[in-house]
Amino acid sequence: MNSSKHTELANHAWSVADLLRGDYKQSDYGKVILPFTVLRRLECVLAPTKDKVLEVAARFQDQDINPDRFLRKASGHSFYNTSSYTLKAIAGDASHAAKYLNEYYGAFSPNAREVLERYDFAQQIKRLDAADLLYQVVGRFADLDLRPVKRDEDGNLVLGEDGKPVEIVTNHQMGYTFEELIRRFAEQSNETAGEHFTPREVIRLMVNLLVAPDSDALALPGTVRTVMDPACGTGGMLSAAEEHITALNPDATVKVFGQELNGESWAICRSDMMIKGQDPENIKFGNSFSDDGHAGATFDYLLANPPFGVEWKKVKDAVEGEHERLGESGRFGAGLPRINDGSLLFLQHMISKMKPVDASGSGGSRIAIVFNGSPLFTGAAESGESRIRQWILENDWLEGIVALPDQLFYNTGISTYVWVLSNRKARDRSGKVVLLDARDYWSKMRKSLGNKRKELGEQHISEITRLYTEALAVLDAAEKDGGHDLADRAGKIKVFRNEDFGYRRITVERPLKLRFEVTEETMATVTASKPIARATDAEAFAAALRPLVGKSWTAKSDAWIALKDAVVAAGLMWPAGAPFSKALREAVGVRDPKGEVQHIKGESEPDPDLRDYENVPLEEDVDEYLRREVLPHVPDAWIDHGKTKVGYEIPFTRHFYVYKPPRALAKIDAELKSLEIEIQALLGEVTK
C-alpha cells in the first residue's frame, strides 16, 4: 500500500478548508469535509452500476412493489442511489446546486442516507448555499478520485500484469484517509483525537494476537467467523480482523459486528461496511452499556480499544440497575469499577458475548482489548476492580497480557497493555497466564502526531506475535518437563498461575499503650468535649481537675482513683457511661511505647495509629507470614482475622523490574568537575 496515498487524499479533502475560512469556524470544518468525503466515496463505488440501477428504478417507478431488493442487486452493494445526478453535474449549475444536491442525497437507499444524516447533512447544504459556497465545495469533491479500482472508458476493469484489477483507493487507504481527517478535525476542535481511532500497527498486532493461535482451524474449508467490537470507532479493528482471516483463507466468510457512540465515527464505519459488502445493520449506534445493540448475541472474536480512563457517570443508573437486578446472569455481575474509569465494564460486556464451550470442546471465543495500566492493579482488595480481576482469573479466562511501548497513541503518552482472553484454553495452558514485556519493541517516528512519537514496525509486530504464540506453544513442553518458568529466549516472557495474582489483605494490629497525665491542654480538651458536657458540667469538671495539673500516672486505675477523688472533693458526681469514660481517657491518656496496654473485655485494645496492612500471597499461611516478617520487628503485633480481605492484582512492571545499581560516586563527582570546568571556560569567554 502506498503509505503517502491517504495523506494525499486527506490533503485534497482538507483543502476545502480554504473555501470555508471566514464563513465557518475552524472547529466546524469537519462537519462539511467528513460527510462530503463519505458522499464522494459512495458515489465512486456506485458509479460502475449507476446506469443499471437507474434502469431498474425506472422499471419499478409506477408499480406498487418495493424495489429495494432489486435495486441492491443492480448496484452490487447493500446500498444504492436512484438519482441521475452526479457531484460533477451539480457543481456545474451553481444556481440550482442546493436543489439538485438535496434530491441526489435523498435518492440514496435508507441505510446510506442514515449515515449522512448523522452529520446533519441537510443543514450543511443549507448553510453552504446561504454562503454561496455550495457549488464550489461540491466541485472540489467531484475532483477527488476515490474510485476503488481503475476502469476504462467503457467501464471495464483495467487489469494489471498479475491479472488482478488495478486498485486506485483501497478500503484500507480509505480507512486511513478517514482517520487522518478525523484527527485533523479533532485538533481543530480541540478534542481528543485518539478517542476516535487506534493506530493501525496496534490494530494489526491485536488481530495477530487474537487470531494467530487459530491459524490452522481458520484455514479449513467452509470457515465462518464472527467478529465484534463494542467501541468500533471508524471500524479499523473490524476491517483488519476480516482482512487477516481472509488472508489465511480467501474462501472464509467473516461477518463483522460493532457499536459506536460517536456519530461521525459510526457513520464512517457504517459506510465502510456497506462498501465492503458487509451488512451495515450490524453496526449499531449508541452506548454499549445502557443500550446494548447486540443483546444476547455471541461471537467468535471480540476486540476493542475502549477510551482510557473515561467515566461512566452518564450510564450509572442503567449499569447499577443491571448489576443489582440481574447479578451474575447480567453483564456486570462480577463488580463495578470506580465511576471515573469504565474500562473493566467494557471487558465484562465483551466476556458476556463469548460463545459457550460445549461438552465436546467446540465453541468458545477469544478476546483482545487494549487498556492503560489502571485495570491491572487499581482498586484495593474486594473493591469492584479487584472482584472483576478475581472473577476473570478464577474462571481461567485470562490467557496473556502484552505490555506495549509508551507514546504509541495519539492522545496519550502512557504505556498500554493488550489483554488476551479465551474461554477455550488448551488443557495444558489452563490455569496459566503469559506476561510478555514488549515495551522495547518500537522505532521513533520521523514526525510526531499528537502524543504519538513511536510506532511498531512490521518486524516488531512479527517478533511480538512470534514470542507470544511460541510461549503458548511451548507451555506444554515446559509443563511436561516440570518447569514453571517458561524458557524465555528474549528475556521478555514470564508465565504465572492464576492464583499467583491473588493475595490476602491482612490487618496487623498493635496494642494501645498509654500513660496518663493532667496538663493545661487536658483542661482545654475536657472543657471542649461534647461527651463530657453531655454527662456533666464540663467547666466545673475541668475546674475540679485543676489541682492535679502536673500529675502523671503509669496505670489507668491509679489515674482514675486520683481523678475521682478530685471530682468528689469538689462536690461533683462522677459521671457514668462509656462515651464519658472514652472521652476522658482521650483527654488524659498519652500514647507511650512504654505505657500500660489497654484492654477491652480482657483482650488487648488495638491502636488505630499503629495499624498496618500487608498483602500476603494466597498460598502462604498468614500466621507464618506474621511470625517471619512482622514479629521479629514488633513482637506484640497480631492479625485481626475478621478484617482479612482477598484481592487480585497483576503487578506487571514489578515482575519485569531489573535492578540497576546507582553510578559510582567517583564517576558522578568527575562529571560534575568536568561540567564546572566547562562553565568556567564559557564564563571566561563572555567576560573577555
C-alpha positions in Angstrom: 0.0 0.0 0.0 1.3 3.4 -0.9 1.8 5.0 2.5 1.5 8.5 1.2 -1.7 7.9 -0.7 -4.0 8.5 2.2 -2.2 11.7 3.1 -2.6 12.9 -0.5 -6.3 12.2 -0.4 -6.7 13.8 3.0 -4.9 16.9 1.8 -7.2 17.2 -1.2 -10.3 16.9 1.0 -9.0 19.2 3.7 -8.2 21.9 1.0 -11.9 22.7 1.2 -11.0 24.5 4.5 -9.6 27.3 2.3 -13.1 27.8 0.9 -14.8 27.6 4.4 -12.4 30.0 6.1 -14.4 33.1 7.3 -17.9 31.6 6.9 -17.1 28.6 9.2 -15.1 28.4 12.4 -12.1 26.1 12.2 -13.8 23.7 14.7 -16.7 23.3 12.2 -14.6 22.4 9.1 -15.0 18.7 9.7 -18.8 19.0 9.7 -18.5 19.7 6.0 -15.4 17.8 5.0 -16.2 14.4 6.6 -19.8 13.9 5.1 -18.7 15.1 1.7 -15.8 12.6 1.7 -18.2 9.9 2.6 -20.6 11.0 -0.1 -17.9 11.1 -2.7 -16.7 7.6 -1.8 -20.2 6.2 -2.0 -20.6 7.9 -5.4 -17.3 6.4 -6.7 -18.2 2.9 -5.5 -21.7 3.0 -7.1 -20.5 4.6 -10.4 -19.9 1.4 -12.4 -23.5 0.2 -11.8 -25.3 3.6 -11.9 -26.9 3.0 -15.3 -28.2 -0.4 -14.3 -29.7 1.0 -11.1 -31.4 3.8 -13.0 -32.9 1.3 -15.4 -34.3 -0.8 -12.6 -35.6 2.2 -10.8 -37.4 3.4 -13.9 -38.9 -0.1 -14.4 -40.5 -0.1 -10.9 -41.4 3.6 -10.9 -45.2 3.1 -11.5 -45.5 -0.3 -9.8 -46.8 -0.9 -6.3 -43.8 -3.0 -5.4 -40.9 -2.2 -3.1 -37.9 -2.3 -5.4 -35.3 -2.2 -2.7 -34.1 -5.8 -3.1 -33.9 -5.4 -6.9 -32.0 -2.1 -6.6 -29.5 -3.6 -4.2 -28.9 -6.4 -6.6 -28.5 -4.0 -9.5 -25.9 -1.9 -7.6 -23.9 -4.9 -6.5 -23.9 -3.5 -2.9 -26.2 -3.2 0.1 -26.9 0.4 -0.8 -27.8 2.4 -4.0 -28.8 5.8 -5.4 -31.6 6.2 -7.8 -30.8 9.8 -8.9 -29.3 10.6 -12.3 -27.3 13.4 -10.8 -23.5 13.3 -10.0 -21.5 15.7 -7.9 -19.7 16.9 -11.1 -23.1 17.8 -12.7 -24.4 19.5 -9.6 -21.2 21.6 -9.3 -21.8 22.8 -12.9 -25.1 24.6 -12.0 -24.4 27.0 -9.2 -27.9 28.4 -9.1 -29.5 25.1 -8.6 -26.8 23.3 -6.6 -28.7 23.1 -3.3 -31.9 21.8 -5.0 -30.1 19.1 -7.0 -27.8 18.1 -4.1 -30.8 17.6 -1.8 -32.5 15.5 -4.5 -29.3 13.5 -5.0 -28.8 13.0 -1.3 -32.5 12.0 -0.8 -32.2 9.3 -3.6 -29.8 7.2 -1.6 -31.1 4.0 0.0 -32.3 4.5 3.6 -29.2 2.9 5.1 -26.8 5.2 3.2 -29.0 8.2 3.9 -29.0 7.5 7.6 -25.2 7.7 7.6 -25.2 11.2 6.1 -28.0 12.3 8.4 -25.6 11.7 11.3 -23.6 14.6 10.0 -26.8 16.8 9.8 -26.0 16.9 6.1 -29.2 18.8 5.0 -28.3 21.6 7.4 -24.8 21.8 6.0 -26.2 22.0 2.4 -28.4 24.9 3.5 -25.6 26.7 5.3 -23.2 26.4 2.4 -25.8 27.5 -0.1 -26.5 30.6 2.0 -22.8 31.5 2.0 -22.6 30.9 -1.8 -20.1 28.2 -1.2 -22.0 25.0 -2.1 -21.2 24.6 -5.7 -17.5 25.3 -5.0 -17.4 22.7 -2.3 -19.2 20.2 -4.4 -16.8 20.9 -7.3 -13.8 20.3 -5.1 -15.0 16.9 -4.0 -16.2 16.0 -7.5 -12.5 16.2 -8.5 -11.4 13.9 -5.6 -10.8 10.4 -7.2 -11.9 7.8 -4.7 -12.6 5.0 -7.1 -11.8 1.6 -5.6 -10.4 0.2 -8.9 -9.5 1.6 -12.3 -11.8 1.2 -15.3 -11.5 2.1 -19.0 -13.9 4.5 -20.9 -16.3 1.6 -21.4 -16.5 0.8 -17.7 -14.4 -2.3 -17.9 -11.9 -3.2 -15.2 -8.3 -2.4 -16.0 -6.1 -5.4 -15.1 -2.5 -5.3 -14.0 0.3 -7.7 -15.0 -0.8 -10.1 -12.3 -4.2 -10.3 -13.8 -5.9 -8.5 -10.9 -7.8 -5.2 -11.1 -5.6 -2.1 -10.8 -6.5 -0.5 -7.4 -6.8 3.3 -7.0 -8.1 3.7 -3.5 -8.4 0.6 -1.5 -10.7 0.2 1.5 -7.6 0.2 3.7 -6.4 3.5 2.2 -9.9 4.9 2.6 -9.8 4.0 6.3 -6.5 5.8 6.7 -7.9 8.8 4.9 -11.0 9.0 7.2 -8.8 8.7 10.2 -6.4 11.4 9.1 -9.4 13.7 8.5 -10.9 12.9 11.9 -7.5 13.6 13.5 -7.3 17.0 11.9 -10.9 17.8 12.7 -10.3 16.8 16.4 -7.2 19.0 16.6 -9.2 22.0 15.2 -12.0 21.3 17.6 -9.5 21.0 20.5 -10.8 17.5 21.1 -9.0 14.2 21.9 -8.2 12.7 18.5 -7.2 9.4 19.9 -10.7 8.7 21.2 -11.8 8.1 17.7 -9.3 5.6 16.3 -6.4 3.3 17.1 -3.0 3.4 15.3 -3.1 0.8 12.6 0.0 -1.0 13.7 -1.5 -1.5 17.1 -4.6 -3.0 15.5 -2.5 -5.3 13.4 -0.7 -6.6 16.5 -4.0 -7.1 18.4 -5.5 -9.0 15.5 -2.4 -11.2 15.3 -2.5 -12.0 19.0 -6.2 -12.7 18.7 -6.2 -14.9 15.6 -2.7 -16.4 15.4 -3.4 -19.5 17.7 -6.3 -20.4 15.5 -4.4 -20.3 12.2 -4.8 -24.0 11.4 -8.6 -24.0 12.2 -9.2 -20.9 10.1 -7.6 -22.4 7.0 -10.2 -25.2 6.9 -12.7 -25.1 4.0 -16.1 -23.5 4.8 -14.8 -21.5 7.7 -17.2 -18.9 9.0 -16.3 -16.5 11.8 -18.0 -13.6 13.5 -16.0 -10.6 14.9 -17.4 -7.9 17.2 -16.0 -4.6 18.5 -18.2 -2.8 21.1 -16.3 0.5 20.7 -15.7 0.2 17.0 -14.9 3.8 16.1 -14.3 4.0 12.3 -14.2 0.2 12.1 -10.4 -0.2 11.8 -10.2 -3.3 14.0 -13.1 -5.0 12.3 -11.6 -4.4 8.9 -8.2 -5.6 10.0 -9.6 -8.8 11.5 -11.6 -9.5 8.3 -8.5 -9.0 6.1 -6.3 -11.1 8.4 -8.7 -14.1 8.4 -9.4 -13.9 4.6 -5.6 -13.7 4.0 -5.3 -17.0 5.8 -8.2 -18.5 3.9 -9.6 -16.5 0.9 -12.7 -18.6 1.0 -13.5 -17.9 4.6 -16.7 -16.0 5.5 -16.2 -13.2 8.0 -19.2 -11.3 9.4 -18.4 -8.2 11.4 -20.5 -6.5 14.2 -19.9 -3.3 16.1 -21.3 -0.5 18.2 -20.2 3.1 18.4 -21.3 6.2 20.4 -19.6 8.9 18.3 -21.9 9.9 15.4 -19.2 10.7 12.9 -17.1 7.6 13.6 -20.3 5.5 13.4 -21.2 7.0 10.1 -17.8 6.3 8.6 -17.7 2.7 9.9 -21.2 2.0 8.6 -20.4 3.4 5.2 -17.2 1.4 5.1 -19.0 -1.8 5.9 -21.6 -1.0 3.2 -18.8 -0.6 0.6 -17.1 -3.8 1.6 -20.3 -5.8 1.3 -20.8 -6.3 5.0 -24.3 -5.8 6.5 -24.4 -2.2 7.7 -27.2 -3.1 10.1 -24.6 -5.0 12.1 -23.0 -1.6 13.1 -25.2 -0.2 15.9 -25.3 3.3 17.2 -25.4 4.1 20.9 -23.8 3.4 24.2 -22.9 -0.3 24.7 -23.5 -0.1 28.4 -27.0 1.4 28.5 -28.3 0.3 25.1 -26.6 -3.0 24.0 -27.1 -3.2 20.3 -26.2 -6.9 20.2 -28.0 -8.1 23.3 -28.0 -11.9 23.6 -25.6 -12.3 20.7 -22.3 -14.2 20.9 -19.2 -14.0 18.7 -16.1 -15.9 17.8 -13.7 -13.0 18.2 -14.1 -9.8 20.2 -11.6 -6.9 20.2 -11.7 -3.3 21.3 -9.8 -0.2 22.3 -12.2 1.5 24.7 -11.4 5.1 25.8 -8.8 5.2 28.5 -10.0 6.3 31.9 -13.4 7.7 30.8 -16.1 7.9 33.5 -19.4 6.1 33.2 -21.5 8.6 35.2 -23.9 9.2 32.3 -25.0 5.5 32.3 -24.6 5.0 36.0 -28.3 4.2 36.6 -28.5 1.7 33.8 -25.3 -0.1 34.8 -26.0 -0.2 38.5 -29.6 -1.2 37.8 -28.5 -4.2 35.7 -25.8 -5.1 38.3 -28.4 -5.2 41.1 -31.3 -6.6 39.1 -29.6 -9.4 37.1 -26.5 -10.1 39.2 -24.3 -12.9 37.6 -26.9 -13.5 34.9 -26.3 -10.0 33.6 -23.2 -8.4 32.1 -21.9 -6.6 35.2 -22.4 -9.2 37.9 -18.7 -9.6 38.9 -18.5 -6.0 40.2 -18.5 -2.3 39.3 -15.3 -0.3 38.9 -14.9 3.2 40.2 -17.1 5.8 38.4 -14.1 7.6 36.7 -12.9 4.6 34.6 -15.3 2.2 32.7 -12.5 0.1 31.2 -13.4 -3.1 33.1 -17.1 -2.6 32.2 -16.1 -3.0 28.5 -14.3 -6.2 29.3 -17.2 -7.6 31.3 -19.5 -6.6 28.4 -17.3 -8.5 26.0 -17.0 -11.6 28.2 -20.8 -11.8 28.2 -20.6 -12.2 24.4 -18.3 -15.1 24.4 -19.7 -18.3 22.8 -20.1 -21.1 25.4 -17.9 -24.2 25.0 -19.9 -27.4 24.6 -19.2 -30.8 26.1 -17.1 -31.8 23.1 -14.9 -28.8 23.5 -16.4 -26.9 20.5 -17.3 -23.3 20.5 -15.7 -20.7 22.7 -14.3 -17.3 21.9 -11.2 -15.1 22.1 -10.9 -11.5 23.2 -8.2 -8.8 22.7 -8.6 -5.5 24.4 -6.1 -2.6 25.0 -6.0 -0.9 28.3 -3.8 1.6 30.1 -2.1 0.3 33.3 -5.1 1.1 35.6 -7.1 -2.1 35.2 -4.0 -4.2 36.2 -3.9 -3.0 39.8 -6.3 -0.2 40.6 -8.7 -0.9 43.5 -8.0 -2.4 46.9 -8.9 -5.9 48.0 -12.6 -6.6 47.5 -13.1 -3.4 45.5 -15.1 -3.6 42.3 -11.9 -3.7 40.2 -10.3 -6.4 42.3 -13.5 -8.5 42.2 -13.6 -8.3 38.4 -10.0 -9.4 38.1 -10.7 -12.3 40.6 -13.7 -13.4 38.6 -11.7 -13.4 35.3 -8.8 -15.3 36.8 -10.9 -17.8 38.8 -12.8 -18.6 35.6 -9.4 -19.1 33.9 -10.2 -16.7 31.0 -7.1 -14.6 31.0 -4.6 -16.1 28.5 -2.0 -13.3 28.4 -1.1 -9.7 28.7 1.4 -7.9 26.4 2.9 -4.6 27.6 3.4 -2.1 24.7 5.7 0.8 24.4 4.6 4.3 25.6 3.9 7.1 23.2 2.1 4.8 20.7 -1.3 6.6 20.8 -2.3 10.0 19.5 -4.0 11.2 22.7 -1.7 9.9 25.4 1.9 9.1 26.0 1.3 6.5 28.7 2.1 2.8 28.5 -0.6 0.5 27.3 -1.4 -3.2 27.6 -3.2 -5.7 25.4 -5.2 -8.3 27.4 -5.9 -11.6 25.6 -8.7 -13.7 27.0 -10.3 -17.0 26.0 -12.8 -19.4 27.4 -11.3 -22.3 25.4 -7.7 -22.5 26.6 -5.8 -25.7 25.7 -5.7 -28.1 28.5 -2.0 -27.7 29.2 -2.4 -24.0 29.3 -5.3 -24.0 31.7 -4.6 -22.1 34.9 -1.7 -20.2 33.5 -1.2 -16.6 32.3 1.5 -15.4 29.9 3.1 -12.0 30.5 5.1 -10.5 27.6 7.1 -7.4 28.0 7.2 -5.7 24.6 8.0 -2.2 25.7 11.3 -2.1 23.9 9.9 -3.0 20.5 9.5 0.3 18.7 11.0 2.8 16.3 10.9 6.5 16.5 8.5 8.3 14.1 10.0 10.9 11.8 7.3 13.3 12.7 5.2 13.1 15.9 1.4 13.1 15.6 0.0 14.5 18.9 1.4 12.3 21.7 2.4 9.6 19.2 6.1 9.6 18.9 6.8 5.9 18.5 5.5 3.2 16.1 5.6 -0.5 15.7 7.2 -1.6 12.5 6.3 -4.8 10.7 9.4 -6.5 12.2 8.2 -5.6 15.7 4.7 -6.9 15.1 6.1 -10.1 13.7 8.5 -10.6 16.6 5.9 -9.8 19.3 3.5 -12.2 17.7 6.1 -14.9 17.4 7.1 -14.6 21.0 3.5 -14.7 22.2 2.4 -17.7 20.1 5.7 -19.5 20.8 5.1 -19.0 24.5 1.7 -20.6 24.2 3.1 -23.5 22.1 5.9 -24.4 24.4 3.9 -24.3 27.6 3.0 -27.9 27.0 6.7 -28.9 26.9 7.5 -26.7 29.9 4.7 -28.4 31.9 5.8 -31.9 30.9 9.4 -31.0 32.0 8.1 -29.9 35.3 9.2 -26.3 34.7 7.0 -23.5 35.9 9.1 -20.6 34.4 9.0 -20.6 30.6 12.3 -20.9 28.8 12.5 -17.2 27.7 14.9 -16.7 24.9 14.2 -13.0 24.7 14.2 -12.3 28.4 10.7 -10.8 27.9 8.3 -13.6 28.9 7.1 -14.9 32.2 4.4 -17.4 33.0 2.3 -17.4 36.1 -0.5 -19.4 37.6 -3.8 -17.7 38.1 -3.5 -17.9 41.9 -0.2 -16.1 41.8 -2.1 -12.8 41.3 -4.2 -13.3 44.4 -3.4 -12.1 47.9 -4.9 -11.7 51.3 -5.0 -8.2 52.7 -4.3 -8.7 56.4 -4.7 -6.2 59.1 -1.8 -6.1 61.6 -2.7 -4.7 64.9 -0.6 -3.5 67.8 -1.8 -2.7 71.3 -2.7 0.7 72.5 -0.2 1.8 75.2 -0.9 4.8 77.4 0.4 6.8 80.3 -1.9 9.3 82.0 -1.3 13.0 82.9 -3.2 16.2 83.6 -2.0 19.3 81.8 -3.3 22.7 80.7 -4.1 21.0 77.4 -6.1 18.4 79.3 -8.2 21.2 80.8 -8.9 22.7 77.4 -9.8 19.3 75.9 -12.2 18.5 78.8 -13.9 21.8 78.5 -14.4 21.4 74.7 -15.5 17.7 74.9 -19.2 17.2 73.9 -19.5 13.7 75.5 -18.2 15.1 78.8 -20.5 18.2 78.5 -23.5 15.8 78.0 -22.6 13.9 81.1 -21.8 16.8 83.5 -20.9 20.4 83.7 -17.7 20.4 81.7 -16.2 23.6 83.0 -16.9 22.6 86.6 -15.4 19.2 85.9 -12.3 20.8 84.5 -12.0 23.1 87.5 -12.2 20.1 89.8 -9.2 18.5 88.0 -7.1 21.7 88.0 -5.3 20.8 91.3 -4.0 17.7 89.5 -2.2 19.7 86.8 1.4 18.4 86.5 0.5 15.0 88.0 1.0 11.8 86.0 0.3 8.0 86.4 1.5 4.9 84.8 -1.6 2.8 85.3 -5.1 3.8 84.3 -6.6 2.5 87.6 -4.3 4.8 89.6 -5.2 7.8 87.4 -8.9 7.1 87.7 -8.7 6.9 91.5 -7.0 10.3 91.7 -9.4 11.9 89.2 -12.4 10.6 91.1 -11.1 11.8 94.4 -10.6 15.3 93.0 -14.1 15.4 91.5 -15.8 14.2 94.6 -13.7 16.7 96.7 -15.1 19.4 94.5 -18.6 18.3 95.4 -19.4 16.8 92.0 -20.8 13.4 91.0 -18.6 11.1 88.9 -20.5 10.6 85.6 -21.2 7.1 84.3 -21.3 5.7 80.8 -18.9 4.5 78.1 -18.9 7.8 76.0 -17.8 9.8 79.0 -15.1 7.4 80.0 -13.7 7.2 76.5 -13.7 11.0 76.1 -11.9 11.4 79.5 -9.3 8.8 78.5 -8.6 10.7 75.3 -8.1 13.9 77.3 -5.9 12.4 79.9 -4.2 9.5 78.1 -0.9 9.9 76.2 0.5 7.3 73.8 3.7 5.9 75.1 5.6 2.8 73.8 6.4 2.0 77.5 2.9 2.8 78.7 0.2 0.4 80.0 -1.5 -1.8 77.5 -5.2 -1.0 77.3 -7.8 -3.8 77.2 -11.4 -4.4 76.1 -13.2 -7.3 77.6 -9.9 -8.9 78.5 -8.3 -8.5 75.1 -5.6 -6.1 74.1 -7.1 -2.9 72.5 -5.6 -2.2 69.1 -4.1 1.2 68.5 -5.5 2.7 65.2 -2.4 4.8 64.8 -0.2 1.8 64.7 -2.5 -0.3 62.5 -0.8 -1.7 59.4 -1.8 -3.7 56.3 0.1 -6.4 54.5 -0.6 -8.2 51.2 0.2 -11.9 51.6 0.2 -14.3 48.6 -2.9 -16.6 48.6 -1.0 -19.8 49.0 1.0 -18.5 52.0 -0.1 -19.1 55.6 -0.8 -15.6 57.1 0.2 -16.6 60.6 3.5 -18.0 59.3 4.0 -14.7 57.4 3.4 -12.8 60.7 6.0 -14.9 62.5 8.6 -14.4 59.8 8.1 -10.9 58.6 6.4 -8.9 61.4 7.1 -10.3 64.9 10.9 -10.0 64.7 10.3 -6.3 64.5 7.2 -5.8 66.6 6.7 -8.8 68.9 3.4 -7.6 70.3 1.6 -7.5 66.9 -1.3 -9.8 65.9 -3.6 -10.3 62.9 -7.2 -9.3 63.1 -8.5 -12.2 61.0 -12.0 -10.7 60.9 -10.7 -7.9 58.7 -8.8 -10.1 56.2 -9.8 -9.5 52.6 -9.0 -11.3 49.4 -7.7 -9.2 46.4 -6.3 -9.8 42.9 -3.9 -7.5 41.0 -1.4 -8.0 38.2 1.7 -6.0 39.0 3.2 -6.3 35.5 6.0 -3.8 36.0 7.1 -5.4 39.2 7.5 -8.8 37.6 9.8 -7.3 34.9 11.7 -4.9 37.1 15.5 -5.1 36.7 17.6 -3.5 39.4 20.1 -1.0 38.1 22.8 -0.1 40.6 23.5 3.6 41.0 26.6 5.0 39.3 29.7 5.2 41.4 30.1 8.4 43.4 33.6 8.9 41.9 32.2 8.9 38.4 29.4 11.4 39.3 32.0 13.6 41.0 34.2 13.5 37.9 31.3 14.5 35.7 30.4 17.4 38.0 34.0 18.7 38.0 34.1 18.4 34.2 30.9 20.4 33.9 32.3 23.0 36.3 35.4 23.4 34.1 33.2 23.9 31.0 31.1 26.5 32.7 34.1 28.4 33.9 35.5 28.4 30.4 32.3 29.7 29.0 32.1 32.4 31.6 35.6 33.4 30.8 34.7 33.8 27.1 31.7 36.0 28.0 33.8 38.3 30.2 36.6 38.9 27.7 
